[in-house]
Amino acid sequence: MDEIKSKPIKNVGMVTDAQWIDLNKDGFQDLVVVGEWMPLKVFINTNGELSDRSSDYVEPRTEGLWNCVLATDIDKDGDIDLVAGNYGINNQIKASVDQPANLYYGDYDNNGSIDPIMEYYVFDSRYPYPTRDELTEQLPSFKKRFVNYKSYAGAKINDVLTPEEIKKSKILVAFTLKTSVFRYDSGKFRTEALPIEFQFAPVFSLATMDVNDDGKMDIVSGGNLTGTRARTGKLTGNYGVVGINNGRGKFSTMKSAQSGLSLRGDVRHLIVLDNLLIAGINNSRLAIFRK
């Protein structure tokens, strides 16, 4: 590929994955990017120079904790669609358009390092995510603000941070944690959440293959997250979810007993090679399944 001028993506965010696709069919490969606390981003390539055209191609409020993105034509209409793996909804953190999760960050103890503090909704009120121990481990001086656990029990972000600290904070937001399809329709990506089984755990890898030999490309997802704190618990509800395509880009999940797929651990990469599905798993051997 010829040299690409990439200045517009220099500070785009915490990128986790990207795909090159010719979105506007002009012969140049455009760039689609996802990441944590980021929306789906689209950069159009014009003669080797990228420009941020996300607002032209993506619906607003797609910010999430995205881990991966896959480009594929799921409905066989000739346009490239996207499937993106998110954090899932089987955990303590909740996020929606009406009740987003927020990440405040700044150097609150003036030691030269960034201190992140997340908040999310519990019913209709927002609370900081870290416990008092987690907060004061990062910010020991905050022990003076919360001298005991009782004083922190009902604290809101306005109690944790002073007005001056909030004013100087930068804030990231997440509106959705659902692994989703971005269907390309009428010049724009439309977001559709995948079935609930895809939401049981974080999805870190996606692949397409015709699982049931009906001529339609199905979706296989892998993921999980075991490196969590004890109070959170391990997020291991994804044993390899298979989504069967009805031919129009709508998916229903296949039971594990029927698919024969059983992926345990932190799955971080899926590769389809002929009739083989190969899974790369952290701290484990490759898992190989034959169709």
Phi and psi in degrees as a GROMACS rama.xvg file:
@    title "Ramachandran Plot"
@    xaxis  label "Phi"
@    yaxis  label "Psi"
@TYPE xy
-63.7828  163.549  ASP-2
-60.6568  133.898  GLU-3
-109.513  130.494  ILE-4
-80.0256  114.26  LYS-5
-114.167  19.9661  SER-6
-54.2165  -40.0356  LYS-7
-61.9092  -20.0409  PRO-8
-103.313  8.66861  ILE-9
-59.5854  -42.5113  LYS-10
-123.029  41.8613  ASN-11
-72.078  -25.7373  VAL-12
141.831  -162.206  GLY-13
-88.5817  78.4764  MET-14
-70.4365  134.937  VAL-15
-114.442  -24.1262  THR-16
-162.508  162.039  ASP-17
-156.17  157.895  ALA-18
-138.827  139.945  GLN-19
-95.1843  123.588  TRP-20
-143.73  148.009  ILE-21
-86.5586  86.6637  ASP-22
-70.4856  -44.5414  LEU-23
-96.1863  8.71969  ASN-24
55.8503  45.111  LYS-25
-106.638  8.61741  ASP-26
90.8197  -4.05878  GLY-27
-111.322  139.299  PHE-28
-78.3304  121.963  GLN-29
-93.7168  163.489  ASP-30
-115.792  127.178  LEU-31
-112.358  131.804  VAL-32
-129.925  139.747  VAL-33
-129.327  163.365  VAL-34
-173.973  -179.296  GLY-35
-76.7713  134.613  GLU-36
57.7991  34.8754  TRP-37
-129.816  151.395  MET-38
-82.2376  171.418  PRO-39
-65.6699  127.527  LEU-40
-115.234  138.81  LYS-41
-123.592  124.758  VAL-42
-117.942  116.71  PHE-43
-86.2016  133.515  ILE-44
-94.8236  113.453  ASN-45
-115.689  102.393  THR-46
53.4459  41.4415  ASN-47
88.4788  5.83575  GLY-48
-121.257  124.801  GLU-49
-86.8183  142.042  LEU-50
-135.378  141.634  SER-51
-75.6068  109.931  ASP-52
-119.315  27.9165  ARG-53
-57.5219  -41.0915  SER-54
-65.0954  -24.1679  SER-55
-79.3817  -25.889  ASP-56
-115.438  -16.7559  TYR-57
-123.057  136.118  VAL-58
-62.8217  152.032  GLU-59
-69.4043  160.906  PRO-60
63.8357  48.4921  ARG-61
-101.285  9.84185  THR-62
-58.1014  132.177  GLU-63
-154.611  -168.918  GLY-64
-107.183  64.0042  LEU-65
-72.0963  137.412  TRP-66
-109.487  -28.6599  ASN-67
-158.941  160.198  CYS-68
-143.015  140.165  VAL-69
-125.305  132.292  LEU-70
-101.621  124.93  ALA-71
-163.434  153.269  THR-72
-91.4438  94.1967  ASP-73
-76.9857  -24.1457  ILE-74
-113.462  9.92617  ASP-75
53.7704  41.8038  LYS-76
-102.442  6.19586  ASP-77
91.3075  -7.45294  GLY-78
-104.863  147.869  ASP-79
-82.2934  124.972  ILE-80
-102.152  171.594  ASP-81
-126.913  145.717  LEU-82
-123.169  130.034  VAL-83
-128.035  132.723  ALA-84
-87.4269  130.762  GLY-85
-118.847  -173.499  ASN-86
-75.5306  -22.7337  TYR-87
88.6378  170.292  GLY-88
-118.176  7.55214  ILE-89
-94.2286  60.1385  ASN-90
-160.488  178.944  ASN-91
-70.1438  -31.3518  GLN-92
-77.6358  131.021  ILE-93
-122.398  145.657  LYS-94
-153.238  136.039  ALA-95
-150.916  174.037  SER-96
-61.3269  -39.6587  VAL-97
-80.5305  -27.8619  ASP-98
-135.114  74.9285  GLN-99
-75.1053  160.951  PRO-100
-90.4964  143.25  ALA-101
-123.674  148.55  ASN-102
-124.561  108.018  LEU-103
-86.5648  138.581  TYR-104
-148.404  145.749  TYR-105
179.812  175.313  GLY-106
-93.037  85.5239  ASP-107
-79.5309  -17.114  TYR-108
-113.267  9.91496  ASP-109
55.0399  42.5327  ASN-110
-110.986  10.0926  ASN-111
89.1183  -0.663018  GLY-112
-118.242  154.884  SER-113
-84.1267  136.37  ILE-114
-114.529  112.151  ASP-115
-91.2712  140.328  PRO-116
-134.195  114.59  ILE-117
-93.3279  146.716  MET-118
-133.514  151.659  GLU-119
-152.208  168.21  TYR-120
-82.0837  136.92  TYR-121
-119.301  109.619  VAL-122
57.127  -116.53  PHE-123
-109.634  13.7359  ASP-124
-124.1  148.24  SER-125
-96.3805  135.851  ARG-126
-133.944  150.68  TYR-127
-66.7289  142.95  PRO-128
-73.8314  -42.0077  TYR-129
-68.6858  146.583  PRO-130
-72.4976  170.699  THR-131
-59.9417  -40.5962  ARG-132
-63.3105  -43.0215  ASP-133
-66.7624  -40.0634  GLU-134
-64.4731  -47.9006  LEU-135
-77.3577  -18.4965  THR-136
-65.5541  -40.1604  GLU-137
-79.3013  -37.8351  GLN-138
-127.906  80.236  LEU-139
-56.4729  -31.1514  PRO-140
-65.8153  -17.9359  SER-141
-74.4173  -7.2165  PHE-142
-61.2201  -28.5353  LYS-143
-71.4538  -26.0648  LYS-144
-79.7316  -31.3172  ARG-145
-130.705  92.521  PHE-146
-76.6126  -15.7809  VAL-147
-150.186  174.457  ASN-148
-69.7934  -33.0753  TYR-149
-62.0445  -38.9839  LYS-150
-67.5711  -22.0815  SER-151
-96.7719  -15.0232  TYR-152
-55.6744  -41.1298  ALA-153
-110.759  18.8551  GLY-154
-67.5323  141.919  ALA-155
-106.17  174.835  LYS-156
-61.6382  -30.792  ILE-157
-70.5706  -18.696  ASN-158
-86.6954  -33.341  ASP-159
-73.4391  -43.8897  VAL-160
-112.56  145.377  LEU-161
-75.1789  162.847  THR-162
-55.8016  -36.8861  PRO-163
-67.2897  -39.4698  GLU-164
-67.9224  -38.4985  GLU-165
-66.0927  -39.4081  ILE-166
-62.4142  -37.2029  LYS-167
-89.4125  -3.79733  LYS-168
-72.0898  149.305  SER-169
-99.7233  146.848  LYS-170
-127.832  127.327  ILE-171
-106.334  155.485  LEU-172
-135.946  150.025  VAL-173
-129.419  124.626  ALA-174
-99.9095  -19.6585  PHE-175
-145.628  143.15  THR-176
-118.473  11.729  LEU-177
-90.7913  130.931  LYS-178
-62.6471  130.28  THR-179
-141.265  163.142  SER-180
-100.091  135.256  VAL-181
-106.926  96.6713  PHE-182
-83.793  126.984  ARG-183
-83.0723  115.416  TYR-184
-144.993  124.096  ASP-185
54.6727  41.1039  SER-186
81.2446  10.8137  GLY-187
-144.76  148.358  LYS-188
-84.1733  123.034  PHE-189
-104.349  131.042  ARG-190
-88.1039  130.334  THR-191
-135.944  121.027  GLU-192
-68.1149  141.345  ALA-193
-76.6696  166.062  LEU-194
-55.3193  161.566  PRO-195
-57.4125  -31.508  ILE-196
-61.4671  -28.5397  GLU-197
-73.0192  -13.2254  PHE-198
-99.1628  3.04085  GLN-199
-71.3275  -19.7704  PHE-200
-159.514  162.994  ALA-201
-58.259  137.074  PRO-202
-103.602  120.526  VAL-203
-110.909  -10.7762  PHE-204
-151.625  145.418  SER-205
-136.626  148.244  LEU-206
-148.067  158.363  ALA-207
-118.308  139.079  THR-208
-161.603  155.424  MET-209
-83.5914  89.3147  ASP-210
-67.4439  -42.2348  VAL-211
-104.681  14.6767  ASN-212
54.7707  42.6506  ASP-213
-107.753  8.92278  ASP-214
84.544  3.69039  GLY-215
-115.488  140.153  LYS-216
-80.2938  121.517  MET-217
-98.5056  170.399  ASP-218
-113.76  136.12  ILE-219
-119.856  133.167  VAL-220
-121.794  147.762  SER-221
-134.477  158.118  GLY-222
-178.679  -128.495  GLY-223
86.7145  158.85  ASN-224
-147.778  107.637  LEU-225
-98.196  -15.4796  THR-226
-83.8453  62.6997  GLY-227
-118.514  166.293  THR-228
-75.0048  157.417  ARG-229
-60.4381  -37.3618  ALA-230
-69.1765  -23.5797  ARG-231
-82.6734  -38.5472  THR-232
83.795  155.582  GLY-233
-72.511  138.398  LYS-234
-98.6247  86.1494  LEU-235
-127.99  37.564  THR-236
-86.0563  2.42363  GLY-237
-105.837  109.849  ASN-238
-100.387  17.6796  TYR-239
99.6233  84.5553  GLY-240
-86.4702  131.004  VAL-241
-110.036  122.129  VAL-242
-104.849  118.77  GLY-243
-87.2885  125.198  ILE-244
-84.0988  129.697  ASN-245
-83.562  3.85871  ASN-246
96.8773  -15.2238  GLY-247
-114.529  15.24  ARG-248
83.877  14.4399  GLY-249
-104.338  141.294  LYS-250
-123.053  141.228  PHE-251
-123.141  147.485  SER-252
-88.9495  145.39  THR-253
-97.2148  135.362  MET-254
-65.2758  146.214  LYS-255
-57.9795  -36.5034  SER-256
-63.0215  -28.184  ALA-257
-85.9923  -40.1257  GLN-258
-77.5767  -27.9693  SER-259
77.1727  7.58181  GLY-260
-91.8444  128.985  LEU-261
-142.302  97.0028  SER-262
-110.033  117.452  LEU-263
-112.808  150.598  ARG-264
93.4402  -169.97  GLY-265
-85.0941  89.1198  ASP-266
-77.1488  124.882  VAL-267
-120.957  -8.27642  ARG-268
-157.824  135.312  HIS-269
-120.947  133.646  LEU-270
-129.931  133.6  ILE-271
-102.021  124.27  VAL-272
-130.852  104.627  LEU-273
55.3303  -117.352  ASP-274
-99.335  16.3242  ASN-275
-107.043  141.569  LEU-276
-111.595  118.889  LEU-277
-111.847  127.084  ILE-278
-116.076  126.022  ALA-279
-91.8282  124.391  GLY-280
-123.81  129.742  ILE-281
-57.5308  135.924  ASN-282
56.1316  34.7271  ASN-283
-154.642  169.4  SER-284
-75.1941  162.703  ARG-285
-61.4258  140.869  LEU-286
-107.233  128.56  ALA-287
-123.81  128.449  ILE-288
-124.143  136.327  PHE-289
-104.275  135.799  ARG-290
